[in-house]
Amino acid sequence: MPQFDLEEEPAFGREVAQEVEFLESLMGLRLSESILDVASGAGRHALELARRGYKNVTALDISDQLMRIGARTAEAADLQVEFVKGDARTVRFDGVFDAALILGGGAFGLMEDDDENQKILDATYEALKPGGRVVVSGMSLLWLIRTSKDLSGYDTQTGYLKTQESVNIEGSGEEKLPLNERYFVFPGLKRQMEQAGFRSIMGFGAAPGRYSSRSISVEDPEILLFGKKAK
């Protein structure tokens, strides 16, 4: 199996700090609560939460390499984060977390189809305690339409944009691999969250390092949805 040269943004960047600060306020997070970072990559949000004093933070991702990167970062900074290798579609935690994050370029939105994305939402719902809160981010279709000059790869039936991404493959150099990315509108993603069981769903416009309570507009590359599990 080819080995990919995976790169992560710095764990403690200003963008991540701003995002976590907003999420703390939006979700009403308390230092004593248990938090799950779903499809976390190397755990940049989980690490920032730990840096702020949260002691019960779990980062979940399917990549061995990214879990190792995150664990090394946590150890070097003396931070308490549990890194768990697992598939966000099938892992079962059964009502142990107070809050969950599904953010920014992880597995959600990069699955083969919406059935696979739905499995991530369903598993996250089951991982939360009654009354647990979740925030989900997705790429905005409105922004894509406004900014893209070439939509030839966009499938209007599925909401996916098919492109190619250059990656470094060990022993082979740079290669172009297919990328299949889902773009959302608020009503559609809200429906998927409701199908998982989430209620009291609110939507906000967002961009990396610019999370806020503003309404969604065509200027926002991401949409951010907040929801709750029934008590």
PEMOVEN-V585630 format. One record per residue. RES is the residue in three letters. PHI is phi in degrees with one decimal (999 if undefined). PSI is psi as a letter, one per 20 degrees, with the letter a starting at -180 (* if undefined). OMEGA is omega in radians with two decimals (none if undefined). Layout:
res phi psi omega
RES PHI PSI OMEGA
RES PHI PSI OMEGA
This chain:
res phi psi omega
MET 999 p -3.13
PRO -65.1 q 3.10
GLN -101.5 p -3.09
PHE -97.6 q 3.07
ASP -84.9 n -3.06
LEU -89.1 p 3.12
GLU -122.0 p 3.11
GLU -118.8 q 3.03
GLU -66.1 q 3.13
PRO -53.6 q -3.05
ALA -62.4 h -3.02
PHE -115.8 l 3.10
GLY -86.5 r 3.14
ARG -64.1 h -3.14
GLU -61.5 g -3.11
VAL -64.4 g 3.13
ALA -60.2 g 3.13
GLN -65.4 g -3.13
GLU -61.6 g -3.11
VAL -67.1 h 3.10
GLU -59.5 g 3.11
PHE -66.7 g -3.13
LEU -63.5 h 3.08
GLU -57.3 g -3.12
SER -70.6 g -3.10
LEU -60.4 g -3.03
MET -90.9 i -3.11
GLY 61.8 l -3.06
LEU -68.7 q 3.06
ARG -118.8 q -3.04
LEU -58.7 h -3.10
SER -81.8 i -3.01
GLU -81.8 q 3.09
SER -94.7 p -3.01
ILE -129.5 p 3.12
LEU -111.4 p 3.05
ASP -99.9 o -2.99
VAL -86.3 p -3.10
ALA 49.8 l -2.87
SER -79.0 i -2.94
GLY 62.4 c 3.11
ALA -81.3 j 2.96
GLY 84.2 k -3.06
ARG -62.4 h 3.11
HIS -74.5 h 3.10
ALA -61.0 g 3.14
LEU -65.2 h 3.11
GLU -66.0 h 3.07
LEU -61.5 g 3.12
ALA -62.9 h 3.11
ARG -60.9 h 3.14
ARG -86.4 j 3.02
GLY 109.8 j 3.09
TYR -75.7 p -3.00
LYS -102.7 i -3.07
ASN -126.4 m -3.07
VAL -116.0 p 3.12
THR -121.0 p 3.05
ALA -107.5 p -3.09
LEU -117.1 p 3.07
ASP -155.6 q -3.09
ILE -83.9 i -3.05
SER -90.1 o 3.04
ASP -58.1 g -3.06
GLN -63.3 g -3.13
LEU -68.0 h 3.07
MET -64.5 h 3.10
ARG -66.8 g 3.10
ILE -59.9 g -3.14
GLY -62.3 g -3.13
ALA -63.9 h 3.11
ARG -65.5 g 3.12
THR -62.8 g 3.13
ALA -62.4 g -3.13
GLU -65.0 g -3.12
ALA -64.4 h -3.12
ALA -96.2 j -3.13
ASP 56.4 l -3.14
LEU -112.9 q -3.09
GLN -101.2 n 3.07
VAL -135.8 p 3.04
GLU -93.2 p 3.13
PHE -100.4 p -3.06
VAL -118.5 p 3.04
LYS -81.5 p 3.13
GLY -175.3 r 3.14
ASP -89.0 o -3.08
ALA -62.6 i 3.13
ARG -81.1 h -2.97
THR -123.9 i -3.11
VAL -64.8 q -3.10
ARG -125.2 o 3.08
PHE -109.7 h 3.01
ASP 56.4 m 2.94
GLY 66.5 l -3.10
VAL -113.2 i -3.06
PHE -111.6 q 3.07
ASP -83.8 h -3.08
ALA -151.7 q 3.13
ALA -141.9 q 3.10
LEU -121.6 p 3.01
ILE -127.0 n -2.87
LEU -127.3 q 2.71
GLY 45.5 m 2.93
GLY 79.5 j 3.02
GLY -80.8 b -3.07
ALA -64.6 h -3.08
PHE -63.4 p -3.09
GLY 91.9 i 3.10
LEU -112.8 j 3.12
MET -74.2 r -3.09
GLU -66.1 h -3.12
ASP -161.0 r -3.08
ASP -69.0 h 3.06
ASP -61.7 h 3.13
GLU -71.0 g 3.05
ASN -60.9 h 3.14
GLN -62.8 h 3.13
LYS -61.9 h 3.10
ILE -65.7 g 3.11
LEU -63.7 g -3.14
ASP -62.2 g -3.12
ALA -66.1 h 3.11
THR -66.6 g 3.10
TYR -58.4 g -3.13
GLU -67.0 h -3.12
ALA -74.0 i -3.07
LEU -86.8 q 2.98
LYS -70.3 r 2.99
PRO -53.7 p -3.09
GLY 83.3 j -3.14
GLY -65.7 q -3.08
ARG -115.3 q 3.13
VAL -137.6 q 2.93
VAL -125.5 p -3.12
VAL -122.5 p 3.03
SER -116.0 q 3.09
GLY -146.8 q 3.09
MET -71.1 q -3.03
SER -89.5 p 3.08
LEU -67.4 h 3.13
LEU -59.6 g 3.13
TRP -66.2 g 3.13
LEU -59.1 g -3.13
ILE -62.6 h -3.10
ARG -70.1 h -2.95
THR -104.3 h -3.03
SER -85.9 p 3.08
LYS -92.8 i -3.11
ASP -136.1 o 3.11
LEU -108.6 k -3.08
SER -64.2 h 3.14
GLY -89.6 j -3.09
TYR -86.8 p 3.13
ASP -99.0 o -3.08
THR -69.0 i 3.14
GLN -80.3 h -3.06
THR -109.6 i -3.07
GLY 82.7 j -3.11
TYR -100.0 q 3.02
LEU -108.0 p 3.14
LYS -98.0 o 3.11
THR -135.7 a 3.06
GLN -127.9 q 3.12
GLU -127.2 p 3.11
SER -82.4 p 3.10
VAL -132.9 q 3.06
ASN -92.5 p 3.14
ILE -109.5 p -3.07
GLU -56.3 p 3.11
GLY 88.6 i -3.08
SER -124.0 i -3.08
GLY 81.3 b -3.08
GLU -80.3 p 3.06
GLU -133.7 q 3.08
LYS -98.0 p 3.13
LEU -117.8 q 3.13
PRO -66.9 q 3.08
LEU -124.2 p -3.10
ASN -119.8 o -3.00
GLU -119.7 p -3.11
ARG -85.7 p 3.04
TYR -112.8 p -2.97
PHE -117.3 q 2.81
VAL -112.5 q -3.04
PHE -55.3 g -3.09
PRO -60.3 h -3.12
GLY -68.7 g 3.13
LEU -69.4 h 3.07
LYS -60.5 g 3.12
ARG -61.5 g 3.13
GLN -64.0 g 3.10
MET -64.6 g 3.11
GLU -65.0 h 3.10
GLN -62.3 h 3.09
ALA -72.3 h 3.14
GLY 122.7 i -3.09
PHE -71.2 q -3.13
ARG -132.6 r 3.12
SER 53.0 l -3.02
ILE -84.7 p 3.08
MET -123.8 q -3.13
GLY -123.0 q -3.12
PHE -139.0 q 3.00
GLY -81.2 q -3.07
ALA -152.6 r 3.00
ALA -151.3 q 3.13
PRO -53.8 p -3.14
GLY 75.4 j 3.14
ARG -137.5 l 3.02
TYR -80.7 p 3.10
SER -160.7 r -3.12
SER -90.0 j 3.13
ARG -70.1 q 3.10
SER -69.2 q 3.13
ILE -67.4 p 3.08
SER -137.8 r 3.14
VAL -69.3 i 3.13
GLU -80.6 i -3.02
ASP -95.0 o 3.11
PRO -70.5 h 3.14
GLU -126.5 q 2.91
ILE -117.2 q -3.06
LEU -123.4 p -3.12
LEU -119.2 p 3.11
PHE -113.3 p 3.12
GLY -147.2 r -3.11
LYS -131.1 q 2.97
LYS -87.5 q -3.13
ALA -59.7 q 3.13
LYS -78.1 * none
